[in-house]
Amino acid sequence: LLDLMLQSTVEPTAITFNAAISSCEKSNSWEKALQLLRVMAQEKVQPNSISFNTSISACDRGMQWEVALQLFSAMLQSGMDLSTFTFSSAMSACEKCGEWEMSLQLFNEMLKNKVQADTITYNTTLSACENCGKWELALQYFGMMTQSKMASDAITFSSVIGACEKDGEWEKAVQLFSVMMRHQLEPDTIIYTTVISACERGAEWE
């Protein structure tokens, strides 16, 4: 439909392109999303934050962290407002591709710019901490979540417990498991296995 529109005398708008980019994002077609951004420039239609956010999300789904960061940088340079969704998508793209340090850098940049983090953003950050083996940082961020009264879920606890288990902090892993149970969150097989492994390391399997 967009192709037909471009061939006709009807001038497309940012709303038109954003709808097409969103369609690409939902169908995991990150390359087509980027192509549409280029076409916007050719047609002299100014991309907005929605255009970029949706394209970054498409890159996240397509596990294209470098492209996601290029789009993120383009938003910064153009002076666009960076939202929670912007950071969350860019961080997720990095985290999925094993670029955990970069994901943590983005989170720190998010806090510096006073952009409100949500549960999804924190969970991505905690997962990065787990994979980096930074259990103390994971506990720090978990504490920030608690202080801000943000809802935590099973994914939250799985990452923090996993971070502690990897560094042999079995007592903290068990404490977190107890907190999770008090929150009436249902542990899955992975969480049970992680806690048991932590206790095994600490010779506290009973």
Secondary structure, DSSP 8 states (H G I E B T S, - for coil): -HHHHHHSS----HHHHHHHHHHHHHTT-HHHHHHHHHHHHHTT----HHHHHHHHHHHHHTT-HHHHHHHHHHHHHHT----HHHHHHHHHHHHHTT-HHHHHHHHHHHHHTT----HHHHHHHHHHHHHHT-HHHHHHHHHHHHHTT----HHHHHHHHHHHHHTT-HHHHHHHHHHHHHTT----HHHHHHHHHHHHHTT---
